[in-house]
Amino acid sequence: MRHFLNALVLLGWLAFPAVAQTTPNLRLKHELDSLYEVDQRYRTMLFSPRLNRNPDSLAAALGVSKEGLNSAIMGQMIRTDATNLTRVQAILKQYGYPGKSLVGAPTNEAAWSVIQHAPALIPQYLPMMKTAAETGELPFSRYATMLDRQLVFENKEQLYGTQAQNYNNKEWFIWPIQNPAQVNQRRKQAGFKTTVEENAARLGTSYKVLTLEDVAKMPK
């Protein structure tokens, strides 16, 4: 009987390794901080005003021509995304979601950011992100943003108005929202500090209520 109970304890420990990982892990925190810095490095270059103001100096720093600067940055971003994703998937498998209890804030957003940039894997990890958000391990607004992204991929209405799309590769618009009259209330409950109108302005457009039918009629 004693050996049977010991076996049950061992099986329980093996089945739920991620749930038990709540003691702060400084080594993991430092690793995730580094992963996040790399995750953002080339995106910052692409969207930084410096790229428009002085592309020559940035091209020189990267050792590429001015004409090849954008593709060089994109290439580096794709390579680092792939490396980061492999490591983050291993971390998620070992620890579950590395949330606030394990790595503190804002490091608890690092794994989310890497998965957010891997659209094909969002459905796999979205339930994990939801649990982390509902238990305070991840800001709920981060889960809400990822949920919106997945809904847009599925050609469905988003809930929080976080996602913008463009048509003709020029004009941007906020993707249709379910019950748009309630969106700012939902955003506030999810922890967003801005309204959907303010978020649209941040994304460089103005908010207009659209339906999926309106989007379907837009010129491609």
N, C-alpha and C positions, 0 to 999 in steps of 0.2 A: 504493500500500500504506500509506503514511504517513497519507494522508487517511482511509483505511478504519479504521486503528487509532485515530486521533483521534475518529472518529465513534463507535466502540465505547465509548471512555472517556466521551464525552459522554452516550451512551445509558445507560450504567451509572450515571452520576451522577444523571440524571433519574429513573431507575427506583427508586433507593433513597435519596431525600433524608432520610427519617426516620431510617434506621439510622445515618447519619453524624453526626446531631446529638447529640453527647455532650459537647461543650465547654460548661462552665457558662455559662448565659445569665441574667444578673442582671435584665435588663429583663423577660424572660418570668417569672422567679421573682416579681418584684414584682407583675406583672399577675395571676398565679395566686393569690398571697396575697390580693389584693383580691377576686378572684372568690370565693375560699373564705369570706372574711369576710362577703360579701353572701349567699352560699349558706346560711350558718349563722345569719344575723341574725334572721330571722323565725321560724325553727325554735326558736331559743333563747327567743324571746318566748313562743311557744306552750307550751313545756314548762317554762318558768322558774317557780319558786315565787312570783316577784314577781307573776305574772299572777293567782295565787290570793290573795296577800296584799293587794295594793293595785292592783286593776284600774283604779281611777279615775285614778291618776297616769299609768299607761301609756296609757290612752285619751286623756287630755289631751295627753300628749306626741305622740301620733299624730294629734291633731286629730279624733277620732271619738267617738261616744257609747260609754258602757260596754256597752250592749246590742249594739252593732255591732262591738265590739272583735275578737272572734274572726274574724268574716268579713273584717274589714279586714286583719288580719294574714295570713289565708289568701290574700286577693286579692293583696297585695303579694308574698307568697312565690311565687305562681304566675307573676306577671309577671317577677320577678327570675330565677326558674328558667328561663324561656323565653329571656331575654336571655343569661344565663350559658351555656346550652346551645348557642346559636348560636355564641358565641365559642369555647367549648371544642371544638366539632366542627371549627372552622377550625384550631385549634391542633393537634388530633390529625391532621388531614390534612397539615399542614405539617411537623410534627416527629415524628410517631409519638407514642408515649406519652411525655409529659414527666416522666421519671423522676428518680431520685436523682442520676444523673450530670449531668443537664441543669439541674435547678432545686434540688437538695438536698432534705433532709428537714426538716420534714414537708410541705413544699410539694409533694412528689411525690404526695401523696394528694388534692390539690385537684381534678384532672380526674376522678379516680375518684369523688369525692363528687358532682360535678355529674351524671355519667352514672348513678350509683346512684339519683339522684332522677328519672331519666327511664326508667321501666321498659320502655317499648316499644323503646328503643334498646340495652338491655343485651345481647341476642343478637348485635347487630352488633359491639359492642366487647369482648365477653367474651374472644374469642381474643387480642386485643391486651393485655388486662389479665393474662391468663394468661402470656403471653410476658414481660411486664414483671415479674411476680412471680417467675417462674422464673429470671430473670437478675438479680434483686436490685434492680431499679429501683423496685419497689412492694412494700410488705410483703405477704407471701403471705396473711396473715390478711384483708387487704382483698379480694383476689381470691376467697378462700374465702367471704367474706360475700356478694359479688356472685353467685357461683355458687349458693349456697344460695337467694338471692332468686329467681334464674331458675328453679331447680328447683321452688320453691313455685308460681311462676306457671304452670308446666307441670303442676301437680298431681302432682308426683313427690316422693319422699322426699328430704329434704335430707341433706347429708353432715356438716355441722359444728355443727348445732343453733343457728344464729345467728338464725333467724327465728321470730317468734311471730305467731299469728293470734288472732282472737277470734270468738266466736259470740254471737248475741243482742245484739251491740254492748255486751257487758258483760264476759264472762269470757275471759281470755286463756290460751293454751296454747302450748307449743312444738310447732311443726309436726313430724309424724312424721320420724324419722331412719333412714336406712339403716344396718343393723348397729349398733343403739344401744349395744350392749355395748362397742364400740370407739370411740365418739364422742370420749371424753376423750383417748384416745391420738391420734386424728386432730387434735383441737384443739391439742394440745401440739406436734405435728409442724408444724402450720400457723402456729405462733407465737402462739396465743391464751394469755393469762396466767390465764384462769379456766376452770373446769370448766363443763359444760353446766348443772349444778345452780346454780352461782354466777351464770351468765349469766341463767338464768331468774329468779332472785331480783332481779337488776338490772332486769329487764324488768317486775317487779311480779307474778310468778307463781311457781309451783313446778313443777319438772320432773316429768312423768309420761310414761312410755313409751306412745305411741299408734301405731296403724297408720292407713293411709289409709282402711281400712274403718271404723275408729272415728270418724274425722272425718266421713265420709259420713253417718253416723247421727246426727250432732249436729243439734239443732234450729236452723233457719235464722232 
